[in-house]
Amino acid sequence: MTWTFTSDLAAYRAAAGPAVAARPVPNTLLLSVADALERRGLNTFGPEAPVFGWWTGPDGTVSGALVCTPPHPLQLGALPQEAVRALADVLTTEPLLAGLGAVNARRRDAEALALAWGRPTVVAEEHRLYRLAALVAPQPAPAGRARVATDADLPLLTGWLEAFHTEVGIPAGPSEAQLRDRLSYGGFLLWEDGGGPVSLAAFSRPIGSASRVGPVYTPPGLRGRGYAAGVTHAVSGAAYAAGAAEVVLFTDLANPTSNGVYLRLGYAPVEDRARIEVIRRCQPRPVGGLRLPAR
């Protein structure tokens, strides 16, 4: 039983690819990150080399994996519990993980790592993974209609997605190359009302039979009119039409409005995830001290 780490994408895909693809819903992040790195290069998410890892069980079978694209958190896929316990032992000793400051994992795995890490941590975000069980049209239907975004919409997409990233606290907006890549397969849909765009949603290429919806964004002054529900319904159908057998998305558990919208559209909860971060000396201590997820 062992973890193997590398910066070689080809080696990772050869060793862990089948195991990751066999569970496309909980491994959606690992699948889309590896696909982006292969399509757009290893520096797609930052200047540092990515790190890949996979867990080999006692029978010699790979049964789980992880990926890290600094400065973004270490992303864990679906893992057996013995793999999580073993990972806790190597977080501070594996050279390729030196300087690691955050982990995104299933809640129970994040809790186990936080306790075993030996460093003060805080839960920075909590998300819920949903899969589409049966697509349901929004009721009442919002005014307007959806259309596929084109290259002509690039300035609008850039501005809206920069605003979205600022709102949710993501350090940098998507690059033009990332936007054009998604436009190339019709991956952005715009909801139009009154002669112009009022909301957007996107979906990833189907990978390992699954496609992930997101981001979904409506400018603040246009919210509360059902546009997000309309464009999410449309983009979910577009993901199916593009060949996805499973359509998934993540929500922020701190946003009950979006969680309610997705439930009404036919999405069902799969699992909760948490992002834990090491508290730096200059980082303010959260009110009430350190916290672990209560749910």
N, C-alpha and C positions, 0 to 999 in steps of 0.2 A: 504494500500500500504506500503510494508516494505521490507527491506533487512534482510536476515537471514544469519549469519555466523557461521561456525563450523570448527573443525579439524577432524570431523568424516566422512570418505569417504563413508561409507555405508549410513549414513543419507543423504549426498549430492546426492548420486546416486538415492536413493529412492525418494527424493523430486524433484530434478532438472533433473534427467536422461531423462525422456520422452521429456521434452521441449528442451533439448540440442540435443538429437538424431533426433528430428523432423526437425532440420535445420543443417544437417551435413556439409554443405560447409562452411558457416561462422563460425561454431563452431568446425572446425576441430582440432584446438589446444586444446580446452577443452576436446574433446573426446579422443585424443591420450594421453594427460597427465593423465587423470583419468584411462585409460586402463593400462598405464605403472605403475602407483602407485599400482593398484590392482594386477598386475602380479608380480612385482618385489619388492614391499614393499614401505612404506611411506617415506623412506629415499633415494629413488632412485635418486632424484635430489639434495639432500643436507641434512645436519644433522638436520635442523630445521623442525618442523611439518608443513605440508602444510595447507593452509587455503582455504576453499570453501565458496561460497556464492551464494544465489539465490534470485531473485526478485519476489515477489508475488503481483499481481495487485489487483485493487479494487474488482474484481469478485472472488478473492481467487485462481486464476490460476497462476502458475509459468510460467513466460514468458521470463526468461533470467537468465544467471549465470556467475560466474567468478571463477577463481582458481589461487592460488599463491603458488609457491614452492620455498621459499627462498633458495638462494639469488637471484633467478630469478625474473623478473618483474611480477606484477599482470597482469594476462591475462583476458581480457574481451571478452565475446562472443557477439552474436547479442543481443542487448538490446533496449527496448523502451526508448524514450528520457526522460520520467519521471524517469526511473530507473537511468539514468546517472546523472540527476540533484540531485536525492536523494543520490546517492553514493558520490557525491562531498561533501555533508554535513557530511558524516560519515568517510571520509578518515582519518581525524586526531583525531577522537574520538573513533573509534572502537578498542578495545584492541588487537584483533587478527591481526590488520593491523598496529600496532605500529612499527615504524622504516621503513615503506614502503618508498622506494626511487625511484621506476620506475613503469610505467604502459604501457602495450601494448594494444592498442584498435583501433577500426576503427577511421579514421582520425578525423571525426567530433566529436566523443566522446572524443578522446584525447585532442582536442582543448578545449572542454567544461570543462573537468577536469582540464586542465592546468590553465584556467582562474579562476576557482572556488576554486582551491586548497589552494590559499593564500600563496604559497611558490614559490620562483623563480625556473623555470623549463627551460629545453632546449630539443629540439627534437633531440634525439640521432640517430634514424634510421627511415627510411620510407620504407615500403614494399608494394607490390601489391599482392593480392590474385588472382590467376587464376584458372579456371576450364577448363577441357578438353572438348571442344565442339565436335570436330571430329578429330581423330588422323591422321596426315599427315606425310608421310615419308620425311626425310630430302633430299633436292635436292641442290647440287649433293650429292649422298650417300657417306659417308666417307669410307675409306678403313678399312677392318676388320670386326669383328662380335662380338656379345654379348654372354656372358655365365653367368650362375648363379655362384656366389661366394660360396666357400665351407670353411670348417674349416681350410683347408690348407692355405687359403688366409688371415687368421687372422693377421699375422704380417704386411702384406702389407696394409690391411684395417686400422690397428691401426696407422701406420705411415702416411698414406695419410689423414686420418681424423684428426689427430693431426695437420698436416700442414694446413688443411682446417680451423680448429677452430682458429688457430693462425692468418690466413689470414683475417678472418672475425671478429676477436676480441672477440671470445667466450673464457671465462677464462680457461676452462678445456675441454679436449677431452672426448669422450665417454668411459665408463668403458668396461672391457672385458665382463661383464655380459650383458650389453646393446648390444654389437656387436654379441655375441653368440645368444641372443634372436632373433635378426633380421636374422641371418644366419639360424635359425631353421625353418623359413617358406620361405626361398629363397628370402629374402628381399633385398639382395645386388646383383646388376649385374655389371659385369666388361666388358669393351670393350677391345678387344684384337686386336693388329695389329703387324705384324712383329714378331710373336711368343711370345708376352708377353702383360700384361695389360697396357693400356695407359689412361684409364678413368674409373670412377665409378659413379653409381647412386643407390639410394635406394628408397624403398617405404614402407609405414607403413601398418600394417594389416588393412584390411577393417573394419572400425568401424562405425556403424550407416550408412552403405551403402557407405561410402566414404573412400578413401585411399589418403594419401599425399605423393607426390614425394619429395625427398630430403634427404640428401644433394646430389648435383652433383659436382664432383671434377675432374679436370684434372691437373696434375702437370704442373707448368709454362712452362717448356721446351717443352711440347707436345701440347700446345694450338694453336688455329688457324688452325686446320686440320679437324674440324668437328666432333671430337670424342665425345664431350659433347652432340651434337645434336643426334648422333647415339645412345648413351647409354640412353639418356632421352627418345627417341622414344621407345626403347626396354623396359625400365622399366615401361613406361606408359602402354604398352600393357600387361606387366606382372601383373600390378595392376588390370587391367580388368579381366585377366585370374584367379586371386586369388579371384574374387567375387565382386570387387568394382563396384558400379553403377555410382559413381562420382569419378573422379580423379582430384586432386587439387595440387597446389604448390604455394610457395611464392617466390618472387624475390625481390632483393634490387633495389629500384628505382634509386639508384646512378649508377647502372650497365646497361647501355643501350644495351650492347652486349647480355647478358643473356635474357633480356626482348624481344629482337628481335628474338632470337632463339626460345623461347617458343611460341611466336605468330605464327611463321612459322610452328611449329609443330601442330598447331590447338588449342592452349590454348586461352581462352578469358578472359579479365579482369572481376573481380567480384567486388572488393572493394579495397581501399587503407587503410593501417594501419600505425600507427606511435607509436614509443616508446618514451615516455617523461620521463625525469629523473630530479629529484630534484638536483639543483646545490649545492654542498657542499662548505663550506668555503674555503677548500684547492683546489677546482676544478677551473681550469682557466676559465675565462669568454670567451665564444665564440666570435670570431671576429664579430663585428657589434652588439654585445649585444645579448639579448635573441631573439630567433626566433620561430615562429609557422609555421606550414606547409602553403605554399602559394597556394597549389592546393586543 
